[in-house]
Amino acid sequence: MEYDDAQRVISEAAVSSFDGSESDRYRTVMQALVKHLHGFAEEVQLTQAEWMAGIEFLTRAGQVSGPRRQEMVLLSDILGLSMLTVAINEPKDPKVTASTVFGPFFVENSPMVGRDGDLAQGAPGEPCFVSGTVSGSEGSPIAGARVEVWGADEDGLYDVQYDSTRIANRGHQYTDVAGTFRFWTVMPVPYPIPTDGPTGELLRAARRTPMRPAHLHFMITAPGYEDLITHIFVDGDPHLGSDAVFGVRPSLIGDYEFNPSGTAPDGSVREKGWFELKFDFVLGEEVDEVG
Amino acid sequence: MEYDDAQRVISEAAVSSFDGSESDRYRTVMQALVKHLHGFAEEVQLTQAEWMAGIEFLTRAGQVSGPRRQEMVLLSDILGLSMLTVAINEPKDPKVTASTVFGPFFVENSPMVGRDGDLAQGAPGEPCFVSGTVSGSEGSPIAGARVEVWGADEDGLYDVQYDSTRIANRGHQYTDVAGTFRFWTVMPVPYPIPTDGPTGELLRAARRTPMRPAHLHFMITAPGYEDLITHIFVDGDPHLGSDAVFGVRPSLIGDYEFNPSGTAPDGSVREKGWFELKFDFVLGEEVDEVG
């Protein structure tokens, strides 16, 4: 077993090379990373060709990334690492609304949309009225919470995926004194994540679907509370059990109710149908960092 | 423990998403990769900031890579993954010369150098005469084996690291009927791996040396035998115990003997000193792939 011994010697040397790291945390993280990376290679008896395929895959994932695309995040997403990291770091209070993946389509400085305003701004899709409350885990409403919303249009595309600088179907609103918000958007539809890069090759080799179930993105922030980054998924979506990025949590499936015609909650009279989503969010109280 | 349960659900879903992979091997490799990746994140309780730092690090490693630089290989090297993969895949016969990392400085179509010829071709450094034999593990010499050699000059640089297309200190020779080779090169010196990219940041954060102990690269190939990719290190080098890429094997440390003046093995009379390395290589017999 001389050569198995050689492998052990190499792995131990790689782990201990981080003994003198500049911080305890750096040492802890890197030594665990090396141990698991080597454990993976040992477990599958990684071949040279597989090692090279991995090197080339990661290199290309970096090279196709840029200001409008982050393939390495997408890779992390489809391996479940992004969602696992979200779950590890979310508040542990079961009363607090669950978190899910941030995704690559958030944009800073979205427009503010007034009460009952429409953040679609021309994005094609069925109208959807969204309302609800933001409160703390102790139950009291949070006034002035920033409710940031973004979503895909009926073609499954976000504004940033078009060849234009148009801003559509994204915006923010502040909750009123009762902690409530109300706005129009368009009804989300399921869509595929981008499959024209290395991540797409991986999904095809694994015979996995690139589809994500329909959802609206929410980021809710308020002083004294933990930021909440989440989606509200559409109940009934056929992809709820096979989200390409493992983002679905049962508590985040919302009832998007169809109304064929009539008077909408904002008082507008609708000849065509609209959807309505009511969802109440609960934020965790901010915990002071120790140390 | 509802939230630990959520983490388990995510990890199990990510693993089982590869159940339908196009091949058994793809499923095996990817499921092990996901398990170890998630095991790492769980073990260190990876923070969102650390996850993002890792994403950005890998993205930049891909982006600085190109025809003349492969940062992802360098990263694999300093994590010991390259060397571990070498050890996993080398022949398990202890009579066969040990393998080590390929490194990023091999170039195809090197010049042929005749018996007692000089492959330095103007590369600066102390002259070094290298001779030895190539044989099979049963002991018989291998005639016509291709002995490919490359090395750094006295400044620790390979020809491809200069801004020119000059080819220097690399070449190949075929063994004679007795399985022997003999050529001149320059004495190798220790040198740092490139530290101006993400890999350099990692080494600094870990307070690790970028130095590699002095070595000559050999790639020896012959029909019917396994390719041998290895180095011969210089005995006495102060970096033998801290190779940045974990490539040192005790059996690959060679005695580079200094001769102050006189007649060299090729009959040339030398006014200045030269080094001499004798090393005999043993190749493993090629094994037919099963299946």
Interface residues (C-beta under 8 A of the other chain):
Chain A: E2 Y3 A6 Q7 I10 S11 A13 A14 S17 F18 G20 S21 E22 Y26 R27 T28 V29 M30 A32 L33 V34 K35 H36 L37 H38 G39 F40 A41 E42 E43 V44 Q45 L46 T47 Q48 E50 W51 I55 L58 T59 R60 A61 G62 Q63 S65 Q70 M72 V73 S76 I78 L79 G80 L81 S82 M83 L84 T85 V86 A87 I88 N89 E90 K92 P94 A98 L202 R204 A205 A206 R207 R208 F246 R249
Chain B: E2 Y3 A6 Q7 I10 S11 A13 A14 S17 F18 G20 S21 E22 Y26 R27 T28 V29 M30 A32 L33 V34 K35 H36 L37 H38 G39 F40 A41 E42 E43 V44 Q45 L46 T47 Q48 E50 W51 I55 L58 T59 R60 A61 G62 Q63 S65 Q70 M72 V73 S76 L79 G80 L81 S82 M83 L84 T85 V86 A87 I88 N89 E90 K92 P94 A98 L202 R204 A205 A206 R207 R208 F246 R249
